[in-house]
Amino acid sequence: MSERYLVTGGAGFIGSHLVERLLGQGFSVTVLDDFSTGRRDNLAGIAEPLRARLRVVEGSVTDPAAVAAAAADCAGVFHLAALPSVARSVEKPIESHAANSLGTIVVLDEARRARRKVVYAGSSSAYGDQDAPRKHEALRENPLSPYAATKLAGELYCRTFARVYGIPVVVTRFFNVYGPRQVADSPYSGVIAAFCHALLYGRRPRIDGDGSQSRDFTYVDDVARGLVAAMRATTTGCEVVNLACGGSHTVLELLETLQDIAGVRVEPEFAPPRPGDVRHSRADVSKARALLDFSAQVPFAEGLKRTFDWYRSQQR
């Protein structure tokens, strides 16, 4: 029998890509998802021969019994389940805390009982705005939003459980992940998904702020590959590592590139900056190369083309 891994939030945008990669590499997978933000359709395209190694459990990471049932016979845990979006956390901080902070300690508690390795989906929002051209893992955290605080709280639990209980944990900090399956028509959608949706349906893309804010956009296939590398690497204690491209693109540059791909020009609509948003975010990826032998492979323009083509294929 192949090794089985638990992926919490496996029906989500990033989680479903990770599930596909694990199955494609011959592993078995159990998905735990309450489908509050994850979608069953995200797993519907998995090829039939692979589906025999996939088990889906509907339940919440805040429920210890559901986590224990899903984790049975699993060699390790990828903890991706979370309530995403800075804007949502500003509106609903208690809900974000329950899903992100409480959910993480429940998963870690089951992992320490079963003595299993955990790969935790952290967030670059933990860095906040700091005077550093590249955010490196030794920087002191400075969260600017409830979302960032909840994800950092999960990290602190990871570090503590590794120290107290001796379980190996890798915290992977994501930097603006994008690609197919990201929700595009929600007020909490990521900027690339929202721009693709606007360009396809003839609407003015909305830019919060002046558009000169910059991000380290990372294609989802690269992130899924990095997560598997984090699980398979020989590590002890708790390691914190940026999982990103190491590049930097402004929101205006992003929109211009997408307009070139779409073959249209639409004047954006500018809105005030959102509370809790970071001005500039770019990863130092040297630790990922050294610890995980990981570097991103999908160039910015190529990833955008794949993403836009996917959204175009979903048009009805």
PLY file of the C-alpha trace (Angstrom):
ply
format ascii 1.0
element vertex 316
property float x
property float y
property float z
element edge 315
property int vertex1
property int vertex2
end_header
0.00 0.00 0.00
1.15 3.56 -0.74
1.74 6.08 2.02
-1.36 8.07 2.87
-1.35 11.78 3.73
-4.04 13.95 5.25
-4.73 17.26 3.51
-6.97 19.56 5.54
-8.74 22.01 3.28
-8.07 19.65 0.39
-11.10 20.83 -1.58
-9.83 24.40 -1.58
-7.88 26.25 -4.26
-4.36 25.32 -3.14
-5.39 22.12 -1.37
-6.94 20.55 -4.47
-3.75 21.13 -6.47
-1.74 19.52 -3.68
-4.11 16.53 -3.65
-3.64 16.06 -7.39
0.14 16.21 -7.08
0.23 13.69 -4.23
-2.03 11.26 -6.09
-0.02 11.73 -9.28
3.15 10.79 -7.39
1.61 7.55 -6.19
0.54 8.50 -2.67
-2.90 7.98 -1.13
-4.75 11.01 0.21
-7.44 11.74 2.76
-9.11 15.14 2.43
-10.76 16.80 5.42
-12.92 19.75 4.41
-16.14 21.31 5.71
-16.82 22.85 2.27
-17.46 26.31 3.70
-14.96 27.74 1.20
-13.70 24.56 -0.49
-15.62 23.20 -3.46
-16.41 19.61 -4.39
-15.92 20.59 -8.04
-12.23 21.20 -7.30
-11.78 17.44 -6.82
-14.17 16.35 -9.56
-11.54 16.44 -12.30
-9.23 13.87 -10.68
-8.72 11.00 -13.10
-10.59 7.80 -12.31
-7.54 5.56 -11.75
-6.32 8.00 -9.07
-9.65 8.36 -7.32
-9.31 4.89 -5.82
-6.58 6.32 -3.54
-8.63 9.37 -2.51
-10.87 9.49 0.57
-12.94 12.59 1.35
-14.15 13.27 4.90
-16.59 16.12 5.45
-15.86 17.84 8.73
-14.21 20.79 10.43
-10.64 21.10 11.69
-12.14 22.60 14.86
-13.75 19.21 15.63
-11.23 16.87 17.33
-13.27 13.75 16.48
-13.41 14.64 12.78
-9.67 15.34 12.69
-8.87 12.06 14.47
-11.04 10.06 12.07
-9.51 11.72 9.01
-5.94 11.32 10.28
-6.23 7.56 10.84
-3.52 5.64 8.98
-1.94 8.83 7.63
1.84 9.16 7.56
1.77 12.95 7.76
-0.52 15.99 7.74
-0.66 18.93 5.36
-2.65 21.57 7.23
-4.09 23.99 4.67
-7.60 24.47 6.05
-8.20 28.13 6.88
-10.61 31.02 6.41
-8.66 33.18 3.95
-8.75 36.91 3.17
-7.49 39.92 5.08
-10.70 41.80 4.26
-12.90 39.02 5.63
-10.88 38.90 8.85
-11.33 42.64 9.35
-15.08 42.13 9.07
-15.26 38.84 10.99
-12.23 38.44 13.28
-13.82 35.84 15.59
-14.64 33.52 12.67
-11.09 33.86 11.36
-9.67 33.05 14.80
-11.81 29.92 15.16
-10.94 28.49 11.75
-7.27 29.47 11.65
-5.99 29.45 15.24
-8.25 26.95 16.98
-8.27 24.68 13.93
-4.49 24.58 13.91
-4.10 23.55 17.54
-6.68 20.78 17.07
-4.72 19.42 14.09
-1.43 19.68 15.96
-2.87 17.91 18.97
-3.89 14.94 16.83
-0.48 14.95 15.14
1.35 14.79 18.48
-0.87 11.87 19.60
-0.10 9.95 16.41
3.53 11.19 16.20
3.09 12.53 12.68
4.93 15.26 10.78
2.96 18.42 9.96
3.42 20.84 7.07
1.55 24.02 7.96
0.38 26.57 5.40
1.59 29.82 6.92
1.31 33.29 5.42
3.69 36.04 4.40
1.21 38.42 6.05
3.02 37.54 9.29
5.84 39.87 8.18
3.63 42.92 7.76
5.30 46.06 6.41
8.99 46.05 7.23
11.95 47.95 5.87
13.53 44.95 4.18
13.74 44.51 0.39
13.15 40.78 0.79
11.26 39.21 3.67
13.45 36.57 5.30
12.53 34.08 7.97
14.71 35.71 10.67
12.65 38.92 10.63
10.49 39.63 13.64
6.82 39.25 12.72
4.57 42.31 12.53
0.99 41.28 11.58
-1.25 44.11 10.39
-4.63 42.31 10.24
-6.66 39.79 12.21
-5.98 37.27 9.44
-2.23 37.74 9.78
-2.50 37.41 13.55
-4.47 34.15 13.31
-1.98 32.62 10.90
0.93 33.71 13.08
-0.83 32.23 16.11
-0.93 28.94 14.22
2.81 29.25 13.59
3.49 29.83 17.27
1.53 26.70 18.13
3.60 24.82 15.53
6.84 25.96 17.13
5.58 25.13 20.62
4.31 21.65 19.71
7.61 20.85 17.99
9.53 21.99 21.06
7.32 20.40 23.73
6.21 17.19 22.00
9.08 16.61 19.59
7.00 16.34 16.41
8.62 17.65 13.22
6.84 20.65 11.68
7.56 22.75 8.60
5.82 26.13 8.38
5.61 27.22 4.75
4.88 30.91 4.32
2.88 31.54 1.13
3.26 34.73 -0.95
0.20 35.59 -3.08
-0.55 32.22 -4.63
-2.54 32.26 -7.87
-3.75 29.88 -10.55
-6.76 27.85 -11.75
-9.65 27.21 -9.33
-9.20 30.32 -7.25
-12.61 31.88 -6.56
-12.96 34.88 -8.89
-16.39 36.35 -8.17
-16.24 36.97 -4.43
-15.54 40.23 -2.57
-12.67 38.29 -0.97
-11.15 37.05 -4.25
-7.42 37.37 -4.84
-6.40 40.17 -7.18
-5.39 37.94 -10.12
-8.63 35.96 -10.03
-10.63 39.19 -9.73
-8.79 40.81 -12.65
-9.30 37.74 -14.86
-13.01 37.76 -14.08
-13.33 41.47 -14.84
-11.49 41.25 -18.16
-13.52 38.25 -19.30
-16.85 39.86 -18.50
-16.10 43.39 -19.69
-15.97 45.03 -16.28
-13.53 47.58 -14.92
-10.91 45.92 -12.73
-10.85 47.37 -9.23
-7.53 48.44 -7.73
-7.41 49.13 -4.00
-4.87 51.91 -3.59
-2.76 53.43 -6.37
-1.59 50.13 -7.88
2.09 50.65 -7.09
1.92 48.11 -4.24
3.97 45.04 -5.14
3.66 41.32 -4.53
5.61 38.09 -4.96
3.08 36.22 -7.10
3.61 32.43 -7.02
1.91 29.93 -9.30
-0.08 27.25 -7.48
1.69 24.27 -9.09
4.99 25.52 -7.70
3.45 25.85 -4.24
2.06 22.30 -4.36
5.48 20.99 -5.37
7.11 22.91 -2.53
4.65 21.51 0.00
5.48 17.94 -1.00
9.18 18.77 -0.77
8.62 20.10 2.75
6.94 16.88 3.84
9.54 14.60 2.25
12.58 16.55 3.51
14.35 15.25 6.59
13.73 17.93 9.22
13.56 18.16 12.99
11.92 20.67 15.28
10.01 23.47 13.58
11.39 25.00 10.41
9.89 28.19 8.96
10.48 28.63 5.23
9.21 31.02 2.56
7.53 29.23 -0.36
7.56 31.74 -3.20
9.16 32.87 -6.45
11.31 35.63 -5.02
10.06 38.08 -7.68
8.24 41.39 -7.41
5.47 42.83 -9.59
3.21 45.80 -8.98
-0.55 45.55 -9.29
-0.45 47.91 -12.29
2.17 45.70 -13.97
-0.02 42.67 -13.26
-3.03 44.30 -14.88
-1.04 45.36 -17.96
0.29 41.82 -18.45
-3.18 40.31 -18.11
-4.59 42.84 -20.58
-1.92 41.80 -23.09
-2.91 38.15 -22.60
-6.63 38.93 -22.89
-6.16 41.25 -25.86
-8.29 43.99 -24.31
-7.72 47.33 -22.63
-10.03 48.34 -19.78
-9.53 51.38 -17.58
-9.29 50.27 -13.93
-11.43 51.66 -11.14
-9.40 52.90 -8.17
-10.59 52.55 -4.57
-9.05 53.48 -1.20
-6.41 51.11 0.20
-7.87 48.28 2.27
-7.22 48.17 6.01
-4.56 45.61 6.91
-3.01 45.40 3.43
0.77 45.24 3.17
2.43 47.73 0.80
5.29 45.58 -0.52
5.90 41.86 -0.15
8.82 39.95 -1.67
10.34 36.72 -0.39
13.91 35.77 0.31
13.90 32.21 -1.05
17.41 31.14 -0.11
16.27 28.93 2.77
13.79 27.08 0.53
16.63 26.28 -1.87
18.93 25.13 0.91
16.45 23.19 3.06
14.01 21.84 0.47
15.96 22.05 -2.79
13.01 24.11 -4.00
12.79 26.97 -6.45
9.79 28.15 -8.43
9.69 27.00 -12.06
6.70 28.79 -13.60
7.53 32.32 -14.84
5.12 35.15 -14.04
3.78 35.70 -17.57
3.42 31.96 -18.22
1.53 31.43 -14.97
-0.80 34.32 -15.79
-1.50 32.90 -19.26
-2.32 29.46 -17.83
-4.57 31.08 -15.24
-6.42 33.34 -17.68
-6.88 30.48 -20.16
-8.43 28.38 -17.39
-10.91 31.09 -16.40
-11.77 31.59 -20.07
-12.46 27.85 -20.38
-14.93 28.13 -17.48
-17.01 30.86 -19.13
-20.66 30.07 -19.56
0 1
1 2
2 3
3 4
4 5
5 6
6 7
7 8
8 9
9 10
10 11
11 12
12 13
13 14
14 15
15 16
16 17
17 18
18 19
19 20
20 21
21 22
22 23
23 24
24 25
25 26
26 27
27 28
28 29
29 30
30 31
31 32
32 33
33 34
34 35
35 36
36 37
37 38
38 39
39 40
40 41
41 42
42 43
43 44
44 45
45 46
46 47
47 48
48 49
49 50
50 51
51 52
52 53
53 54
54 55
55 56
56 57
57 58
58 59
59 60
60 61
61 62
62 63
63 64
64 65
65 66
66 67
67 68
68 69
69 70
70 71
71 72
72 73
73 74
74 75
75 76
76 77
77 78
78 79
79 80
80 81
81 82
82 83
83 84
84 85
85 86
86 87
87 88
88 89
89 90
90 91
91 92
92 93
93 94
94 95
95 96
96 97
97 98
98 99
99 100
100 101
101 102
102 103
103 104
104 105
105 106
106 107
107 108
108 109
109 110
110 111
111 112
112 113
113 114
114 115
115 116
116 117
117 118
118 119
119 120
120 121
121 122
122 123
123 124
124 125
125 126
126 127
127 128
128 129
129 130
130 131
131 132
132 133
133 134
134 135
135 136
136 137
137 138
138 139
139 140
140 141
141 142
142 143
143 144
144 145
145 146
146 147
147 148
148 149
149 150
150 151
151 152
152 153
153 154
154 155
155 156
156 157
157 158
158 159
159 160
160 161
161 162
162 163
163 164
164 165
165 166
166 167
167 168
168 169
169 170
170 171
171 172
172 173
173 174
174 175
175 176
176 177
177 178
178 179
179 180
180 181
181 182
182 183
183 184
184 185
185 186
186 187
187 188
188 189
189 190
190 191
191 192
192 193
193 194
194 195
195 196
196 197
197 198
198 199
199 200
200 201
201 202
202 203
203 204
204 205
205 206
206 207
207 208
208 209
209 210
210 211
211 212
212 213
213 214
214 215
215 216
216 217
217 218
218 219
219 220
220 221
221 222
222 223
223 224
224 225
225 226
226 227
227 228
228 229
229 230
230 231
231 232
232 233
233 234
234 235
235 236
236 237
237 238
238 239
239 240
240 241
241 242
242 243
243 244
244 245
245 246
246 247
247 248
248 249
249 250
250 251
251 252
252 253
253 254
254 255
255 256
256 257
257 258
258 259
259 260
260 261
261 262
262 263
263 264
264 265
265 266
266 267
267 268
268 269
269 270
270 271
271 272
272 273
273 274
274 275
275 276
276 277
277 278
278 279
279 280
280 281
281 282
282 283
283 284
284 285
285 286
286 287
287 288
288 289
289 290
290 291
291 292
292 293
293 294
294 295
295 296
296 297
297 298
298 299
299 300
300 301
301 302
302 303
303 304
304 305
305 306
306 307
307 308
308 309
309 310
310 311
311 312
312 313
313 314
314 315
